[in-house]
Amino acid sequence: MVTKTDIELYFNGTVTLDDTFADNIINQNTAYVSQIIGKPLGSNNVIEEVNVYENTDRVQLIHVPIISVNSVYINNNDEFTPSWQEVTDYFVEDKDLGILKLKEVITAGLRKLKVDYDYGIYPVPEEVNKLILDLCVMDVLKMIANSKIGNSDADTIDLGAIRLQGNYTGIFNNLAQLRAEINELTERLYKHKSGFRL
């Protein structure tokens, strides 16, 4: 996943980012690229309580694709006063559909299973990381461009979230190339969503 350091390295030491600002643009751009792909990026953890509406040995989890299942518990009581007992004999039958197969059939009931699992696309493909990084860099460039209106090339400019140091007059030289790269990567991801099946 993209980090604050990755963004700063792009600018060869001329830009320092505030931690909160960096986290915000990384999270926003990661969410945007996740929407393009149609699946969450990175490893995300959830504990899901599953309602079972018929006797079965298979359950479908909400969040996909499944990376790994950490634990499974079955409720041996009702939904109001659950009594959780760990189940150890199961496997993931289909990561992309979120199908968990249990060795034994479980009876129907609300809050019948509790599953702790990790989901998402992990590791994040290189071209996806590249697109997120490019989008973050573009956000930084837009802020710099807006701040430079009416300002001279002083040695240091502090925008609060972004601090520019040294000679940064050439910072916009690759802007057209960056835009083209963002467009190409975005188009490629739209065309090849199925390529991100795990």
MARRO-398080 format. One record per residue: x, y, z of N, C-alpha, C, O in turn; residue in three letters. Coordinates in steps of 0.02 Angstrom, whole numbers, plus 50000, padded with zeros to 5 digits. Layout:
N
XYZXYZXYZXYZALA
...
% end
This chain:
198
500424994150000500005000050000500445006350000501015006250024MET
500175011649973500535017949967500625021150036500175020850078VAL
501205024150048501345027450111501515034850099501635036950042THR
501525038650153501735045650150502435046250121502575050650081LYS
502885041750141503575041850116503605040950040504005044150006THR
503175036450013503145035449940502985041949904503295043549853ASP
502505045749931502315052049899502885057049903503045060349854ILE
503185057649962503745062449971504335060649926504665065149899GLU
504475054149917505035052049875504935054149803505415055449766LEU
504305054449782504155056549713504435063549699504645065049643TYR
504435067749751504655074749743505395075749760505625081449765PHE
505775070449768506505070749779506705075449835507185079349828ASN
506355075249891506555079049950506335086249951506515089849998GLY
505955088549902505745095549902505075096549937504875102249950THR
504725091049952504055091549983504035087350046504255081650047VAL
503755090250099503625086650161502875087250175502595092750173THR
502545081650190501825081550200501655080650274501995077150311LEU
501115083950295500825082850360500535075750362500245073550312ASP
500615072150418500385065250423499635064550409499435060050372ASP
499235068950439498505068550430498305069650358497885066150331THR
498615074750326498475076150256498655070150213498265068150170PHE
499245067250225499475061550185498995055650194498795052450145ALA
498795054250256498325048750269497665049950233497375045350204ASP
497425056150234496785057750202496805056550127496345053450099ASN
497325059050093497335058250021497465050950001497205048649951ILE
497855047350042497965040250028497305036450036497135032349993ILE
496945037750090496305034250102495785035950048495435031450025ASN
495735042250029495255044349978495415041049911494965038549877GLN
496045041149892496225038349827496205030649827496055027649775ASN
496345027549884496275020349889495535018349882495375013549848THR
495095022149914494375020849909494135021749837493725017849813ALA
494385026849804494195028149734494405022349689494015019949647TYR
495025020049697495275014549655494905007949673494785003849629VAL
494735007049736494335001249756493665001149720493424995849700SER
493365007049710492735007449674492825005549601492385002249572GLN
493375007549571493515005649502493544998049495493244995149450ILE
493904994949540494004987649538493374984049560493234978449537ILE
493004987149605492404983849632492544979249690492114975249709GLY
493144979849718493334975649775493774979849822494124984349799LYS
493764978249887494184982049934494924980349926495104974649911PRO
495344985349937496064984349931496374983350000496124985950050LEU
496914979650002497264978450064496924972950104496424970050083GLY
497214971550162496934966450206496504969950259496754973950298SER
495864968250261495384971150308495114965650352495004960050329ASN
495004967050415494754962050461494044963650483493864969450491ASN
493644958450491492954959250514492764953050555493004947550542VAL
492334954150604492014948650640491274949050622490924953750641ILE
491044944050585490364944050558489944938750593490134932950599GLU
489354940850618488874936050645488394934250590488074938550559GLU
488334927750577487964925250519487304922150541487284917850585VAL
486754924350509486104921050517486064915250469486244915950410ASN
485824909550492485744903550450485004902050445484664900850495VAL
484734902150383484014901650374483774894650356483174893450352TYR
484234890050346484054882950336484634878750358485204881050360GLU
484504872450374485034867950395485524867150337485324865450281ASN
486164868250350486654868250296487364867250323487494868150383THR
487814865350277488524864950296488934870250260489544870250262ASP
488574874950227488904880450192488594887050213487984887550223ARG
489014892150221488764898850234489124903750188489694902550168VAL
488774909150172489074914250129489204920450171488754923150203GLN
489834922650171490034928550208489944934750164489944934250103LEU
489864940450195489704946650160490304949550123490244951450065ILE
490874949850156491454953450130491904948850089492104943550113HIS
492044950850028492444946749983492944951149946492854957249941VAL
493474948149918493664941149924493974939549993494274943850025PRO
493884933450014494154931250078494904929950070495114926450024ILE
495294932650116496014931350117496144925250163496474920550143ILE
495874925650224495964920150271495414920550325495144925850339SER
495274914750353494794914250409495204913050472495584908250476VAL
495104917250523495494916750585495154912250636495494908550672ASN
494484912650640494124908350687493384907950668493114912550637SER
493074902350687492354901350675492054898850740492314894150771VAL
491504901950761491144899850821490424898550803490124902150763TYR
490134893350834489424891850825489054893450889489304892350944ILE
488454896250881488034897950938487594891950955487174889950915ASN
487694889151014487304883451036486684885351075486344881151104ASN
486524891851075485934894251111485534898651062485624898151002ASN
485094902851089484704907251045485084913851033485624914951060ASP
484774918150991485114924450972485154929451029485574934051027GLU
484734928651080484714933551135485234931951188485514936451219PHE
485364925551199485874923451248486344918451216486324912451232THR
486774920851170487204916251133487714912651178487954915351227PRO
487864906551158488374902551191488844900151135488694895351100SER
489414903551129489864902251072490354896651086490684896551138TRP
490404891951038490874886451043491284886350978491004886750923GLN
491944885850985492374886150926492294879950882492244874350906GLU
492284881150816492264875950765492944875950731493194881250711VAL
493244870050724493914869850695493934866250627494434866650591THR
493404862750610493404858850547492994862350494492394861450489ASP
493334866550453493014870350400493554872250349494144871550363TYR
493334874650291493814877450243493434882450199492824882350194PHE
493814886850167493524891750121493434888250054493924886150022VAL
492804887550033492654884149970492734888749910492964886549857GLU
492544895049918492614899849863492764906749893492324909849924ASP
493374909149883493594915549911493194921349882492994925849919LYS
493084921249816492754926849783492014927349799491734932849800ASP
491694921749811490984921749829490874921849905490314922949928LEU
491404920849943491354920950016491034914750045490694915250096GLY
491124908950014490804902750036491264899050085491834897350068ILE
491004897850144491354894150197491014887350203490404887050212LEU
491394881850199491124875050204491314872150271491904872050290LYS
490804869850308490904866750373490864859150366490534856650321LEU
491204855550409491184848250406490494845650423490254840950392LYS
490164848650472489514846250494488964851350477489084857350474GLU
488364848650466487784852850453487594856550517487594853650571VAL
487444862950510487204866750568486474868350559486234869050503ILE
486114868850614485404870150611485274877550602485684881850620THR
484694878950574484514885950561484444889850626484274887050678ALA
484584896450622484514900750680484834907550668485274908250626GLY
484594912450705484884919150700485524919450742485574916250794LEU
486004923450719486664924050751486944917050764487194915650819ARG
486914912850714487114905850723487874904850721488144900650757LYS
488204908750678488934908250673489254914950685488954920150671LEU
489864914850710490264920950716490934919350683491294914850705LYS
491094923050630491694921650591492154927750592491954933250574VAL
492774926650613493294931850612493724930350551494044925150547ASP
493724935150503494104933850442494384940250412494174945750428TYR
494874939350368495194944750332494964944350259494894938950231ASP
494844950250229494604950450160494924956350123495194960950154TYR
494894956050058495164961350016495654958649965495784952649963GLY
495924963049924496434961149875497114962549907497304968349917ILE
497454957149923498094957749958498554952149937498344946349938TYR
499164953449917499464960149913499154964149855498884961349808PRO
499204970649861498924975149811499364974849749499974975849754VAL
499074973649689499474973349628499864979849617499644985349635PRO
500444979149585500894984849575500574990549536500654996349554GLU
500194988949483499894994249443499344997949482499215003849469GLU
499024994449529498524997649571498855002549619498625008249627VAL
499405000349650499795004849694500045010849655500045016449681ASN
500265009749594500515015249552499975020449540500105026449543LYS
499375018049525498815022749513498655026749576498555032849572LEU
498635023449634498495026949696499035032249710498885037849729ILE
499665030349700500225035049710500155041049662500225046749683LEU
500025039649599499955045149550499395049849569499465055949563ASP
498835047149592498265051349612498445055649673498245061449677LEU
498825052749720499045056649779499515062249758499465067849782CYS
499985060649714500455065649689500075071249654500235077149663VAL
499565069449615499155074549580498805079049631498765085149620MET
498555076249685498235080349737498725085349766498555091249777ASP
499335083049780499855087449807500015092949756500075098849774VAL
500095091149693500255096049641499705101349634499855107249624LEU
499085099249640498535104149635498565109249692498455115149681LYS
498715106849752498775111549808499365116249799499315122249813MET
499915113549774500495117749762500345122949708500505128849716ILE
500025120849654499855125349599499405130949624499505136749606ALA
498905129349664498455134449690498815139349735498665145349736ASN
499295136949773499655141249820500165145749784500335151049808SER
500405143449727500915147249691500635153349655501015157749634LYS
499985153649648499685159449614499855165649655499635166349712ILE
500235170149625500415176449659501015175849705501235180849733GLY
501285169749714501875168949757502495168449715502485165949658ASN
503055170749742503695169949708504005163349728503755159949773SER
504545161449694504895155249712505355156449771505965156749763ASP
505075157249829505485157949889505805151249906505615146049878ALA
506295151249951506635145049969506165140150003506235134049994ASP
505685142650041505225138250077504525141250075504435147250086THR
504045136950061503335138950066502995133850110503065127850099ILE
502635136150161502285131750207501535132550197501255137850210ASP
501215127150172500485127350161500105124050218499505122850212LEU
500445122550271500125119050327500185111550317500575108250351GLY
499805108850269499825101650255500425099750212500645094050214ALA
500675104650174501235103350129501765108750140501615114750144ILE
502385106550145502945111250152503425110150095503675104550085ARG
503565115450056504025114950000504685118250019504695123650047LEU
505225114850004505895117450020506345117049960506295112449920GLN
506775122049953507275121949900506975123949833506445126949830GLY
507325122149780507125124049713506605119149686506775113349670ASN
505995121349682505465116849658505135119649595504565117949579TYR
505505123949558505215126949497505045121749445504585122749405THR
505395116149445505265110949395504765105649418504695100449386GLY
504425107049472503985101949502503395100149458503105094749465ILE
503215104549411502645103349367502845100649298502415099749255PHE
503495099449288503735097449222503405091049196503295090349136ASN
503265086349241502995079849220502235079449229501955073949229ASN
501905085149235501185085149248500785081749192500335077749205LEU
500945083349130500595080449073500695072849071500235069049057ALA
501315070749085501465063649085501095060149143500845054549134GLN
501055063449200500695060649257499955059749241499655054649256LEU
499655064949210498945064449190498825058649142498345054949148ARG
499275058049093499215052649044499275045849077498905041149060ALA
499735045249124499835038849160499215037149202499005031349202GLU
498935042049236498325040949275497755038649230497395033949247ILE
497675041949173497145039949126497245032849101496765028949096ASN
497865031149083498005024449057497885019049109497575013949095GLU
498135020149170498045015249224497305014449241497075008849252LEU
496945020049245496235019749260495855015749207495435011549223THR
496005017249144495665013649089495825006149092495385002049081GLU
496455004549106496654997549110496274993849166496064988149157ARG
496204997249224495844994049280495114993049264494824987849281LEU
494794997949232494094997149212494004991249165493514987549170TYR
494484990249119494434984949069494574978049098494304973049074LYS
494994977749150495234971249174495044969949246495444967249284HIS
494434971749267494224970549336494294963149354494504961549410LYS
494124958749308494154951549322494854949049335494954943649363SER
495364952949316496044951049327496254951349400496804949349418GLY
495804953849443495974954549514495644949149557495604949849618PHE
495414943749524495164938049564495764934849598496304934149569ARG
495654932849660496204929749697496194922149687496614918649715LEU
% end
